[in-house]
């Protein structure tokens, strides 16, 4: 009788050890429910639409329209490219049929920062404001030209280091202009 109990206990223990691992492997392999993917897709599409609306407002804002015509045209072109990229992301989200697809789209959307283009508008406005004062200083003019060129290279997916580099050029131009302002005030 003891032998039979031991065999039964061993069989139960083996089954208990095997069952969770079998359940775990089927749980990992099971795709997300269509309801979950649909909810994630709906939220992603809402987030994409929000960023697209912000880009549309930016391209028609008075801050952009007040820039020099050639600068404004190039900036609006950059915004249009960003909206095209968002449209491509929207298409991939609509085609997503798994959680893995929606996670990848979420990660890509997270790296898409409309704020970058807003910062570019502010930098370009500052550069244009300093151009007249810098006309007599070739080094300041060079810094401003470098800042403008670098700013127009910024996209919605640019890093903070890229933006910092643009701001560094503007700060260098301002530093060049400050001693002149102090000597003329004295």
Secondary structure as UniProt FT lines:
FT   HELIX           2..29
FT   HELIX           34..59
FT   HELIX           62..65
FT   HELIX           69..94
FT   HELIX           99..110
FT   HELIX           114..134
FT   TURN            135..136
FT   HELIX           138..153
FT   TURN            156..157
FT   HELIX           160..185
//
